[in-house]
Amino acid sequence: MDGQQQYVLRTLEERDIRYVRLWFTDVLGILKSVAVAPAELESAFSDGIGFDGSAIEGFARIHESDMIARPDASTFQVLPWTNSDGNAHSARLFCDIAMPDGTPSWADPRHVLRRVLGEAESMGFSCYVHPEIEFFLLKNMPDDGSAPEPADRGGFFDQTTSNLAPDFRRQAIETLEGMGISVEFSHHEGAPGQQEIDLRYADAITMADNVMSLRYVVKEVARSQGVYASFMPKPFPEYPGSAMHTHFSLFEGETNAFHDPAEPNQMSATGQAFLAGVLQHAPELTAVCCQYVNSYKRLVMGEEAPTAVSWGQANRSALIRVPNYSLRRSASQRLEIRLPDSAANPYLMFAVVVAAGLEGIRKGYVLPPEAEEDVSFLSSAERRALGYADLPLSLGSALSVMESSELVAQALGEHVFEFFLRNKAAEWETYRRQVTQFERRRYLAL
């Protein structure tokens, strides 16, 4: 048993923690949990916890269902919820999923990301990410499909919004910080009820774990204040959707590989090739970054969400932005990918973006000219005339592009790639068969 595992067991005893929650994520990015008593954790470190993988989305078929969850001691955090004595009553550990013979499961999103980061490491890079996570606070959560009501009427950066959950962001941030998750910014977003919490940069595996933890914390804190939190990409047709703009950077040791003061925008040749790789493969990545039917209600003309393959600096209509807030700080050089929404599986999304960027570096992709127009208001024909390819604007079209992508297939691995396509094709077909109120109102009199 290593030192970190010993520290975990000692902390459980010293703080009288009664439950340990073992967390992992399915292929669609849904958090799963199994609780064990502290007395069972030592054997879980050595042997793992067996479970039925066929019951988890995308993990295993019924005839190969035995799987093992191995807790990662480095992810140990005491959860901030207390019992009647005021003491912490549970802690959590993220798990890696393995097969009975001990080999990593190809269906484990954590393993998918770790493989891609291993490729980056073989090229001399480590990857750091910093997401901006948007979501809605709601007064109600209707289960009949009717529209919910936002918890406030605030707008962008508003300080005072309503009496409902006035301390929500403060409590959520304190809870995250108490779990060792650093928050860089938080503010009210543009739509009524819409919030944003930005996490401070971390390595990609840690950050994917942190995103899953944030979703859990946000929902729990919202519930404690009498409101509901939703990471649905577009709950309201009249308001902007919820994005997860994510900043990426590669480092070579302590040096930011994206920074070169002699280059335009101070973006190094490595950074330009990475950016070009993501641009080149962006249509293939869209289904992973925007994985639900509802995701594409966010990607519409006239709003800041991207609809075309383009890049710029201050241009927030572009798919990828090169922020220039801190030109004198070389460590801050990064790319902001504006495609992902708040419901994306962070492990898979990070994996495919990094894989595309690494492909650009390996093959020396050339960066196209910067977009200086407001791309969001250009028609498809106008964009093509200016050299901007369209992004898929429905789940069905995104799956068609992804299906032929060798890069995404290699990044996700055969098992996850095929399951994702099957699952999402079924979702698209179910949606396509729906007859909506819009259609009845418009066409019933024909």
BADREN-644249 format. One line per 8 residues: their letters; for each residue x, y, z of C-alpha. Coordinates in nm, 4 decimals, padded with zeros to 6 digits, always signed. Layout:
N
a) X/Y/Z ~ ...
# end
This chain:
446
mdgqqqyv) +00.0000/+00.0000/+00.0000 ~ +00.1429/+00.3381/-00.1020 ~ +00.1611/+00.6497/+00.1124 ~ -00.1444/+00.8171/-00.0403 ~ -00.3606/+00.5125/+00.0277 ~ -00.2367/+00.5052/+00.3877 ~ -00.3211/+00.8759/+00.4205 ~ -00.6762/+00.8080/+00.2987
lrtleerd) -00.7319/+00.5256/+00.5484 ~ -00.5859/+00.7324/+00.8322 ~ -00.8063/+01.0321/+00.7484 ~ -01.1195/+00.8173/+00.7423 ~ -01.0390/+00.6913/+01.0912 ~ -00.9347/+01.0258/+01.2377 ~ -01.2415/+01.2101/+01.1066 ~ -01.4849/+00.9272/+01.1792
iryvrlwf) -01.6073/+00.9212/+00.8184 ~ -01.8715/+00.6519/+00.7822 ~ -01.9210/+00.6192/+00.4075 ~ -01.6846/+00.6275/+00.1118 ~ -01.8413/+00.6955/-00.2248 ~ -01.6614/+00.5473/-00.5236 ~ -01.7370/+00.7577/-00.8312 ~ -01.6956/+00.6822/-01.1996
tdvlgilk) -01.8526/+00.8052/-01.5218 ~ -02.0354/+00.6205/-01.7978 ~ -01.9781/+00.6830/-02.1687 ~ -02.2432/+00.9558/-02.1787 ~ -02.0838/+01.1451/-01.8882 ~ -02.3356/+01.0492/-01.6183 ~ -02.1830/+01.0219/-01.2711 ~ -02.2162/+00.6784/-01.1074
svavapae) -02.1527/+00.5960/-00.7429 ~ -02.1243/+00.3001/-00.5098 ~ -02.0852/+00.3494/-00.1330 ~ -01.8579/+00.1285/+00.0770 ~ -01.7781/+00.1259/+00.4472 ~ -01.4300/+00.2555/+00.5397 ~ -01.3378/-00.0937/+00.6574 ~ -01.3769/-00.2202/+00.2998
lesafsdg) -01.1570/+00.0421/+00.1387 ~ -00.8220/-00.1272/+00.2041 ~ -00.9302/-00.4320/+00.0069 ~ -01.0809/-00.2020/-00.2589 ~ -00.7375/-00.0432/-00.3064 ~ -00.5762/-00.3832/-00.3558 ~ -00.8509/-00.5780/-00.5368 ~ -01.1075/-00.3235/-00.6528
igfdgsai) -01.4860/-00.3482/-00.6200 ~ -01.6662/-00.5831/-00.8571 ~ -01.9865/-00.4684/-01.0294 ~ -02.2160/-00.5531/-01.3207 ~ -02.0822/-00.3546/-01.6135 ~ -02.3774/-00.4449/-01.8361 ~ -02.5975/-00.2221/-01.6191 ~ -02.3882/+00.0878/-01.7050
egfarihe) -02.4375/+00.2739/-02.0343 ~ -02.1737/+00.1589/-02.2817 ~ -01.9598/-00.0475/-02.0433 ~ -02.0194/-00.4120/-02.1328 ~ -02.2551/-00.6602/-02.2922 ~ -02.4511/-00.9027/-02.0756 ~ -02.2182/-01.1957/-02.1475 ~ -01.9076/-01.0002/-02.0446
sdmiarpd) -02.0521/-00.8014/-01.7565 ~ -01.7995/-00.8531/-01.4735 ~ -01.5976/-00.5359/-01.4190 ~ -01.3878/-00.3857/-01.1388 ~ -01.3798/-00.0310/-01.0015 ~ -01.0340/+00.0577/-00.8679 ~ -01.0320/+00.3702/-00.6448 ~ -00.7661/+00.6289/-00.7304
astfqvlp) -00.6296/+00.7409/-00.3930 ~ -00.5002/+01.0687/-00.5399 ~ -00.8612/+01.1840/-00.5945 ~ -00.9648/+01.1490/-00.2290 ~ -01.1762/+01.4352/-00.0952 ~ -01.3992/+01.4658/+00.2080 ~ -01.7491/+01.5683/+00.0967 ~ -01.8736/+01.8864/+00.2642
wtnsdgna) -02.2066/+01.7467/+00.3825 ~ -02.2237/+01.6791/+00.7572 ~ -02.4218/+01.4488/+00.9829 ~ -02.6279/+01.5438/+01.2888 ~ -02.3091/+01.5718/+01.4972 ~ -02.1663/+01.8296/+01.2577 ~ -01.8967/+01.5874/+01.1364 ~ -01.8244/+01.4931/+00.7767
hsarlfcd) -02.0127/+01.1725/+00.7085 ~ -01.8755/+01.0751/+00.3673 ~ -01.5817/+01.1093/+00.1296 ~ -01.5325/+01.0347/-00.2383 ~ -01.2744/+00.8740/-00.4646 ~ -01.2814/+00.8552/-00.8422 ~ -01.2257/+00.5090/-00.9856 ~ -01.0547/+00.3602/-01.2859
iampdgtp) -01.2523/+00.0752/-01.4412 ~ -01.0752/-00.2532/-01.5125 ~ -01.1562/-00.5967/-01.6506 ~ -01.1360/-00.9045/-01.4241 ~ -00.7801/-00.9730/-01.5460 ~ -00.6735/-00.6248/-01.4289 ~ -00.6397/-00.4632/-01.7713 ~ -00.7991/-00.1198/-01.8155
swadprhv) -01.1506/-00.1179/-01.9577 ~ -01.1664/+00.0354/-02.3047 ~ -01.5137/+00.1641/-02.2104 ~ -01.3874/+00.3779/-01.9218 ~ -01.3904/+00.7485/-02.0257 ~ -01.1050/+00.8144/-01.7823 ~ -00.8960/+00.5527/-01.9637 ~ -00.9866/+00.7052/-02.3017
lrrvlgea) -00.8508/+01.0420/-02.1906 ~ -00.5457/+00.8871/-02.0249 ~ -00.4512/+00.7114/-02.3524 ~ -00.4662/+01.0371/-02.5507 ~ -00.2662/+01.2198/-02.2838 ~ -00.0115/+00.9369/-02.3058 ~ +00.0305/+01.0193/-02.6750 ~ +00.0854/+01.3841/-02.5836
esmgfscy) +00.3427/+01.2798/-02.3235 ~ +00.5275/+01.0698/-02.5821 ~ +00.5568/+01.3894/-02.7887 ~ +00.6944/+01.5779/-02.4868 ~ +00.3744/+01.7603/-02.3864 ~ +00.1501/+01.7809/-02.0838 ~ -00.1998/+01.9246/-02.1268 ~ -00.3746/+02.1781/-01.9040
vhpeieff) -00.7359/+02.2876/-01.9350 ~ -00.9587/+02.5550/-01.7846 ~ -01.3378/+02.5298/-01.8461 ~ -01.6061/+02.7968/-01.8145 ~ -01.9173/+02.6059/-01.7108 ~ -02.2610/+02.7585/-01.7634 ~ -02.5900/+02.6282/-01.6243 ~ -02.9377/+02.7434/-01.5226
llknmpdd) -03.0953/+02.7823/-01.1798 ~ -03.4684/+02.7108/-01.2008 ~ -03.7660/+02.7635/-00.9710 ~ -03.9177/+02.4353/-01.0813 ~ -03.8247/+02.1180/-01.2690 ~ -04.1404/+02.0060/-01.4570 ~ -04.1481/+01.6366/-01.5461 ~ -04.4199/+01.6753/-01.8143
gsapepad) -04.2011/+01.8591/-02.0660 ~ -04.3498/+02.2020/-01.9953 ~ -04.1218/+02.5042/-01.9695 ~ -03.9484/+02.5670/-01.6345 ~ -03.9204/+02.9110/-01.4768 ~ -03.5799/+03.0757/-01.4209 ~ -03.4890/+03.1360/-01.0575 ~ -03.4110/+03.5041/-01.1248
rggffdqt) -03.4400/+03.7829/-01.3818 ~ -03.0741/+03.8808/-01.3796 ~ -02.8506/+03.9578/-01.6765 ~ -02.4808/+03.9464/-01.7568 ~ -02.2632/+04.0261/-01.4514 ~ -02.5632/+04.1435/-01.2467 ~ -02.4800/+04.1615/-00.8765 ~ -02.8307/+04.1451/-00.7270
tsnlapdf) -03.0821/+03.9283/-00.9058 ~ -03.3579/+03.8028/-00.6712 ~ -03.4354/+03.6734/-00.3260 ~ -03.4337/+03.3144/-00.4486 ~ -03.1055/+03.1432/-00.3595 ~ -02.9154/+03.4728/-00.3101 ~ -02.6123/+03.2944/-00.1660 ~ -02.6005/+03.0169/-00.4229
rrqaietl) -02.2717/+03.1008/-00.5968 ~ -02.0939/+03.1824/-00.2716 ~ -02.2008/+02.8528/-00.1156 ~ -02.1200/+02.6542/-00.4300 ~ -01.7722/+02.8071/-00.4519 ~ -01.7005/+02.7518/-00.0832 ~ -01.8075/+02.3892/-00.1224 ~ -01.5850/+02.3376/-00.4271
egmgisve) -01.2893/+02.5054/-00.2599 ~ -01.3476/+02.2868/+00.0464 ~ -01.3071/+01.9851/-00.1822 ~ -00.9767/+02.1167/-00.3172 ~ -01.1272/+02.2404/-00.6455 ~ -01.0025/+02.5927/-00.7226 ~ -01.2508/+02.8396/-00.8697 ~ -01.1140/+03.1273/-01.0756
fshhegap) -01.4304/+03.3286/-01.1517 ~ -01.8060/+03.3149/-01.1105 ~ -02.0815/+03.5471/-01.2271 ~ -02.4366/+03.5697/-01.3522 ~ -02.4575/+03.4946/-01.7243 ~ -02.6676/+03.6664/-01.9893 ~ -02.9986/+03.4822/-01.9528 ~ -03.2382/+03.4905/-01.6562
gqqeidlr) -03.1325/+03.2232/-01.4085 ~ -02.8105/+03.1475/-01.5968 ~ -02.4874/+03.1174/-01.3971 ~ -02.1214/+03.0578/-01.4819 ~ -01.8430/+02.9085/-01.2708 ~ -01.4894/+02.8970/-01.4150 ~ -01.2474/+02.6449/-01.2689 ~ -00.8787/+02.7275/-01.2323
yadaitma) -00.6594/+02.5399/-01.4783 ~ -00.5385/+02.1887/-01.3974 ~ -00.4089/+01.8855/-01.5835 ~ -00.6738/+01.7316/-01.8074 ~ -00.7518/+01.4193/-01.5987 ~ -00.7869/+01.6201/-01.2777 ~ -01.0021/+01.8777/-01.4543 ~ -01.2379/+01.6169/-01.5981
dnvmslry) -01.2821/+01.4815/-01.2441 ~ -01.3378/+01.8390/-01.1233 ~ -01.6088/+01.9042/-01.3841 ~ -01.7972/+01.5945/-01.2694 ~ -01.7595/+01.7076/-00.9072 ~ -01.8830/+02.0585/-00.9928 ~ -02.2006/+01.9219/-01.1513 ~ -02.2711/+01.7186/-00.8397
vvkevars) -02.1979/+02.0092/-00.6024 ~ -02.4031/+02.2598/-00.8024 ~ -02.7095/+02.0349/-00.7976 ~ -02.6746/+01.9633/-00.4248 ~ -02.6258/+02.3280/-00.3282 ~ -02.9172/+02.4361/-00.5485 ~ -03.1434/+02.1792/-00.3849 ~ -03.0386/+02.2974/-00.0384
qgvyasfm) -03.1509/+02.6508/-00.1345 ~ -03.4883/+02.5449/-00.2726 ~ -03.4080/+02.5722/-00.6434 ~ -03.2945/+02.3357/-00.9177 ~ -02.9813/+02.3347/-01.1343 ~ -02.9845/+02.2191/-01.4963 ~ -02.6952/+02.1585/-01.7352 ~ -02.9351/+02.1127/-02.0275
pkpfpeyp) -02.7696/+02.2919/-02.3203 ~ -03.0765/+02.4951/-02.4277 ~ -03.3765/+02.4913/-02.1922 ~ -03.5314/+02.8154/-02.3291 ~ -03.5740/+02.9002/-02.6982 ~ -03.5671/+03.2753/-02.6275 ~ -03.2423/+03.2771/-02.4254 ~ -02.8822/+03.1725/-02.5025
gsamhthf) -02.7838/+02.8149/-02.4245 ~ -02.5278/+02.6928/-02.1737 ~ -02.1752/+02.6367/-02.3030 ~ -01.8610/+02.4874/-02.1580 ~ -01.5992/+02.7022/-02.3305 ~ -01.2707/+02.5287/-02.2561 ~ -00.9184/+02.6721/-02.2657 ~ -00.6379/+02.4344/-02.3694
slfegetn) -00.2618/+02.4705/-02.3444 ~ +00.0347/+02.2348/-02.3863 ~ +00.3466/+02.2572/-02.1738 ~ +00.6973/+02.1218/-02.2292 ~ +00.8151/+02.0890/-01.8713 ~ +00.7605/+02.4342/-01.7200 ~ +00.7423/+02.6092/-02.0582 ~ +00.4177/+02.6913/-02.2353
afhdpaep) +00.4573/+02.5288/-02.5776 ~ +00.1954/+02.7630/-02.7253 ~ +00.3926/+03.0817/-02.6492 ~ +00.6421/+03.2555/-02.8754 ~ +00.6805/+03.6352/-02.8375 ~ +00.8232/+03.6618/-03.1879 ~ +00.5074/+03.5246/-03.3552 ~ +00.1814/+03.7067/-03.4348
nqmsatgq) -00.0536/+03.6915/-03.1348 ~ +00.2519/+03.5439/-02.9546 ~ +00.1247/+03.2008/-03.0646 ~ +00.4101/+02.9582/-03.1344 ~ +00.4319/+02.7317/-03.4378 ~ +00.3270/+02.4438/-03.2092 ~ +00.0224/+02.6385/-03.0927 ~ -00.0707/+02.7327/-03.4486
aflagvlq) -00.0467/+02.3707/-03.5642 ~ -00.2555/+02.2538/-03.2662 ~ -00.5174/+02.5176/-03.3471 ~ -00.5152/+02.4186/-03.7138 ~ -00.5624/+02.0534/-03.6170 ~ -00.8713/+02.1295/-03.4091 ~ -01.0112/+02.3470/-03.6887 ~ -00.9459/+02.0794/-03.9514
hapeltav) -01.1229/+01.8083/-03.7524 ~ -01.3868/+02.0228/-03.5781 ~ -01.6881/+01.8828/-03.7692 ~ -01.5773/+01.5313/-03.6700 ~ -01.5576/+01.6321/-03.3016 ~ -01.8935/+01.8060/-03.2875 ~ -02.1020/+01.5039/-03.1837 ~ -01.8755/+01.4453/-02.8817
ccqyvnsy) -01.8699/+01.8147/-02.7839 ~ -02.2475/+01.8504/-02.8396 ~ -02.3903/+01.5059/-02.7733 ~ -02.7655/+01.5631/-02.7368 ~ -03.0469/+01.6550/-02.9753 ~ -03.0999/+01.9669/-02.7653 ~ -02.7332/+02.0676/-02.8036 ~ -02.7970/+02.1885/-03.1580
krlvmgee) -03.0676/+02.4336/-03.0494 ~ -02.7739/+02.6281/-02.9032 ~ -02.5760/+02.6308/-03.2304 ~ -02.7874/+02.8821/-03.4236 ~ -02.7149/+03.1842/-03.6405 ~ -02.7058/+03.5229/-03.4719 ~ -02.5788/+03.4062/-03.1319 ~ -02.2278/+03.3677/-02.9911
aptavswg) -02.2301/+02.9869/-03.0162 ~ -02.0212/+02.8816/-03.3183 ~ -02.1791/+02.7594/-03.6405 ~ -01.8724/+02.7666/-03.8684 ~ -01.5108/+02.6532/-03.8602 ~ -01.3170/+02.9716/-03.7858 ~ -01.0775/+03.1284/-03.5378 ~ -01.0043/+03.4761/-03.4073
qanrsali) -00.8763/+03.6777/-03.1126 ~ -01.1477/+03.8935/-02.9567 ~ -01.4015/+03.7480/-03.2022 ~ -01.6536/+03.5579/-02.9900 ~ -01.8439/+03.4361/-03.2942 ~ -01.5471/+03.2160/-03.3877 ~ -01.5198/+02.8471/-03.3082 ~ -01.1744/+02.8955/-03.1498
rvpnyslr) -01.0473/+03.2122/-02.9853 ~ -00.6921/+03.3094/-02.8948 ~ -00.7426/+03.5171/-02.5776 ~ -00.5144/+03.8187/-02.5482 ~ -00.5880/+03.9277/-02.1900 ~ -00.2325/+03.8557/-02.0676 ~ +00.0084/+03.8971/-02.3564 ~ +00.3032/+03.9500/-02.1207
rsasqrle) +00.2420/+03.6283/-01.9279 ~ +00.3803/+03.3419/-02.1332 ~ +00.2202/+03.0770/-01.9091 ~ -00.1248/+03.2153/-01.9985 ~ -00.0998/+03.1491/-02.3741 ~ -00.3909/+02.9230/-02.4655 ~ -00.6748/+02.8440/-02.7045 ~ -01.0410/+02.8777/-02.6116
irlpdsaa) -01.2590/+02.6117/-02.7773 ~ -01.6145/+02.7505/-02.7824 ~ -01.7967/+02.4487/-02.9260 ~ -01.8640/+02.2231/-02.6215 ~ -02.1836/+02.2642/-02.4230 ~ -02.2385/+02.2157/-02.0521 ~ -02.3635/+01.8563/-02.0879 ~ -02.0604/+01.7146/-02.2717
npylmfav) -01.8701/+01.4223/-02.1201 ~ -01.5506/+01.6091/-02.0172 ~ -01.3248/+01.3025/-02.0459 ~ -01.4272/+01.2293/-02.4053 ~ -01.4447/+01.5961/-02.5055 ~ -01.0939/+01.6696/-02.3768 ~ -00.9693/+01.3510/-02.5458 ~ -01.0942/+01.4284/-02.8972
vvaagleg) -00.9870/+01.7955/-02.8870 ~ -00.6347/+01.7043/-02.7732 ~ -00.6170/+01.4236/-03.0313 ~ -00.7086/+01.6670/-03.3101 ~ -00.4527/+01.9219/-03.1898 ~ -00.1776/+01.6608/-03.1693 ~ -00.2610/+01.5487/-03.5230 ~ -00.2113/+01.9066/-03.6375
irkgyvlp) +00.1308/+01.9152/-03.4697 ~ +00.2374/+01.5764/-03.6090 ~ +00.1347/+01.6600/-03.9659 ~ +00.2278/+02.0281/-03.9612 ~ -00.1185/+02.1629/-04.0419 ~ -00.1146/+02.5233/-04.1688 ~ -00.3342/+02.7733/-03.9858 ~ -00.5905/+02.9457/-04.2132
peaeedvs) -00.6450/+03.3242/-04.1987 ~ -00.8107/+03.4727/-03.8913 ~ -01.1827/+03.5538/-03.9065 ~ -01.2418/+03.9254/-03.8628 ~ -01.6161/+03.9204/-03.9435 ~ -01.9055/+03.8381/-03.7112 ~ -01.9358/+03.4859/-03.8480 ~ -02.2574/+03.4148/-03.6588
flssaerr) -02.4633/+03.6470/-03.8833 ~ -02.3292/+03.5138/-04.2144 ~ -02.5415/+03.2750/-04.4176 ~ -02.4006/+02.9343/-04.5024 ~ -02.3308/+03.0494/-04.8596 ~ -02.1539/+03.3642/-04.7339 ~ -01.9395/+03.1602/-04.4960 ~ -01.8355/+02.9167/-04.7671
algyadlp) -01.7508/+03.2060/-04.9993 ~ -01.5144/+03.3369/-04.7299 ~ -01.3596/+02.9921/-04.6787 ~ -01.5349/+02.8913/-04.3549 ~ -01.6680/+02.5366/-04.3470 ~ -02.0005/+02.4745/-04.1725 ~ -02.0269/+02.2821/-03.8478 ~ -02.2952/+02.0116/-03.8310
lslgsals) -02.6132/+02.1742/-03.7055 ~ -02.8081/+01.8641/-03.5993 ~ -02.7179/+01.5524/-03.4069 ~ -02.7942/+01.3425/-03.7130 ~ -02.5518/+01.5330/-03.9382 ~ -02.2863/+01.5394/-03.6632 ~ -02.3054/+01.1610/-03.6292 ~ -02.2722/+01.1175/-04.0060
vmesselv) -01.9495/+01.3182/-04.0048 ~ -01.8140/+01.1457/-03.6927 ~ -01.8889/+00.7995/-03.8320 ~ -01.6281/+00.8437/-04.1059 ~ -01.3638/+00.9985/-03.8777 ~ -01.0555/+00.7841/-03.8334 ~ -00.9164/+01.0356/-03.5841 ~ -01.2182/+01.0197/-03.3488
aqalgehv) -01.2321/+00.6396/-03.3789 ~ -00.8681/+00.6138/-03.2714 ~ -00.9069/+00.8705/-02.9918 ~ -01.2138/+00.7066/-02.8375 ~ -01.1197/+00.3469/-02.9078 ~ -01.3382/+00.1026/-03.0991 ~ -01.5704/+00.0151/-02.8096 ~ -01.6592/+00.3717/-02.7049
fefflrnk) -01.6722/+00.4933/-03.0670 ~ -01.9220/+00.2262/-03.1727 ~ -02.1359/+00.2505/-02.8588 ~ -02.1516/+00.6302/-02.8796 ~ -02.2629/+00.6189/-03.2427 ~ -02.5289/+00.3523/-03.1717 ~ -02.6650/+00.5285/-02.8650 ~ -02.6816/+00.8690/-03.0296
aaewetyr) -02.8262/+00.7338/-03.3548 ~ -03.1099/+00.5833/-03.1487 ~ -03.1644/+00.9183/-02.9753 ~ -03.1725/+01.1007/-03.3090 ~ -03.4171/+00.8504/-03.4588 ~ -03.6476/+00.8792/-03.1554 ~ -03.6394/+01.2577/-03.1814 ~ -03.6936/+01.2515/-03.5577
rqvtqfer) -04.0187/+01.0578/-03.5105 ~ -04.1672/+01.3165/-03.2728 ~ -04.4545/+01.5367/-03.3912 ~ -04.4291/+01.8677/-03.2080 ~ -04.6772/+02.1415/-03.1166 ~ -04.4950/+02.3646/-03.3669 ~ -04.5749/+02.1214/-03.6486 ~ -04.9393/+02.0829/-03.5495
rrylal) -04.9903/+02.4565/-03.5272 ~ -04.8210/+02.5111/-03.8622 ~ -04.9410/+02.2164/-04.0690 ~ -05.2607/+02.0648/-03.9254 ~ -05.4855/+02.2776/-04.1477 ~ -05.3113/+02.1687/-04.4663
# end
